[in-house]
Amino acid sequence: MELLRHAGAEPRDEWAEPDHRRPLDDTGREQAAALVDSLRPGPPITDILSSPAVRCRQTVEPLARALGLEIRCDERLDEVEAPVADEGEEWVSAAWKGGRALRLLDELTSGTVDGRVVCCSHGDVIPATVALLAGRDGLPLSEVRCRKAGRFTLSFRDGRCVAATAVPPPPVGRRRPER
């Protein structure tokens, strides 16, 4: 399974429309195209899931086209505002988001999966999810940050995550500093 962070997007502070409509920027489109070759090695990709956010869907669109697959949107990969709070403590929101995504991963890995699944999500959801996996399944991870267009390759056995490997973003021509 591949837990992929969306590619570079238009700056949040310069975007006037609702955030879920924020698209990829030029670098992000390059990263999305480069992900096709970056993700090809290994077992065949048989399913692509994405947060409903435009930037996430746009990140996996080139891959879906290249493989002839449909993108399935799942709210549990989204970075919606958590309905729980602890006087503004961000960890509570991160735990809630990570818990939703973890439930999705558990569902995806509970049955027989032929090939790999690519799940595209956000920079706050992925670290929370990987940290939950590390704590629940005893993975020896010291870093869970995921750069834009980077990913974690996750391996599961008997409902347990047995490996999580950080994979950096694919190289592209021009890069803008991450925000």
Salt bridges, closest charged atoms under 4 A:
GLU2 OE2 - ARG116 NH1 2.83
GLU2 OE1 - ARG151 NE 2.94
ASP13 OD1 - ARG179 NH1 3.36
GLU14 OE2 - ARG179 NH1 3.79
GLU17 OE1 - ARG21 NH1 3.73
ASP19 OD2 - ARG12 NH1 2.98
ASP19 OD1 - ARG22 NE 2.73
ASP19 OD2 - ARG55 NH2 2.84
ASP25 OD2 - ARG176 NH1 2.68
ASP26 OD1 - ARG29 NH2 2.28
GLU30 OE2 - ARG174 NH1 3.15
ASP37 OD1 - ARG40 NE 3.97
ASP47 OD2 - ARG72 NH2 2.51
ASP74 OD2 - ARG76 NH2 2.95
ASP78 OD1 - HIS122 NE2 3.49
GLU79 OE2 - ARG12 NH2 3.66
GLU79 OE2 - ARG55 NH2 2.57
GLU79 OE2 - HIS122 ND1 3.49
ASP106 OD2 - ARG136 NH1 2.86
GLU107 OE2 - ARG76 NH1 2.88
ASP124 OD2 - LYS97 NZ 2.78
ASP137 OD1 - ARG136 NE 2.86
GLU178 OE1 - ARG5 NH1 3.35
GLU178 OE1 - ARG145 NH2 3.33
GLU178 OE2 - ARG147 NE 3.47
